[in-house]
Amino acid sequence: MHRPQNRTAALLAAFGCALAYLPAGRALAAVCAALPLSAAGQSFALHCAAAPLAEELVFRGAVQGLLRPLGPRAAVCVQAALFAVQHGGAAGIAYALVLGVLLGTMRQ
């Protein structure tokens, strides 16, 4: 009887963590925009350093860790789906889904 409750709690915690990343990502963009760099330097800092690091910590770290009660495969698949959905259009979602599965599997 405890197992379904653990799974529900794991899913709710993971979804909450993924949702919390959305405004945090906007705050991260604001911080990078305030850096004393050129526009290209700010863009590089955000898109090539800060955002990927934050996404790894959130999705492969916190979210996948919270989903462990679902089992390793389910944890990887759900975190990959959450990672993909927050990447916008169809091409971004497809790319992020594949990348999320690969990186999540490497983390396991």
N, C-alpha and C positions, 0 to 999 in steps of 0.2 A: 504494500500500500504506500510505502514511502517513496518508491521509485517514481511513480507518476508526478508526485509533488516536487521531487527533486528536478525532474525534467522540466516541469512548468516553471519553476523558479529559475532554472538555468536559462530557459528561453526568454523569460521576461527580463532578466538581468542583462543578457546579451543584446536584446533589442534596445533596452534603455541605454546601454553603453554606446551602441551604434548611433542612436538618435542624439545623444549628447555630443557626439563627434561633429555633427553638422554645425552648430553654432561655434564650437571650438575651432573648426576649420576656418570659419570666417574671421575669428579673432586672430588666428595665426596669419592669415592674409593681411590683416591690418598691421600686425607687428612687422611683417616683412616690408610692407609699403612704407613704414616709418624709418627703415634702415637708411643710413646715409650713403646710398649707392645709386648708380644710374638706374633707369627703368629696367634695363636688361639685367643688371645685377640683382635688383629686387625680384624680378621674375625668376631668375636662376635660383636665388635663395629659397623662394617659395616652392617652385615646381620640381626642383632637382635635389633639394636638401630637406627643408623643413616638413613639407607635406608628406613625402614618402616615409620619412622617419616616424612622423606622428601616426600615419596610417598603419605602419607595421606594429607599432606599440599598441594601438587601439585594437585593430582587427586580428592580427595573429597573436598578439599578447593577451589583452584583456578579454576580447570577445571569444576567441577560440578557447581560452582557458576556462571561461565561464560555462562553455558548452560541453565540457568534458563529461558530465553525467549522461549525455546523449550517446557517447561512444566516439571513438576517434574519427571514423568516416563521416558521421553525421555532423560532428563539430567542424570539420573541414568544409563540408558542403554548405552548412548554414552560414559560417563566417564568410565564405566566398560569395554567397548570394547577397549578403548584407553589404559586403565590400563593393560588389558589382552595381547594386542598385544606386548607391550614392555617386556613381560616376556618370550619370546623365543619359545621353542618347544611346541608341542601339549598338553602335560600334564601340563606344566606351564601355558599355555593360558587357558585351561579349569579350572584349579584351580583358577587362578587370575580373570577369568570372574565371577565365582560364588562368590568369595570373594568380588569383586568389586560391584556386585549387592547388596550383603548383607550389606556391609559397607555404600554404597551410600544410601540405603533405610534407614538405621539407622540414617544417617545424615539428611535426609529430615525430 
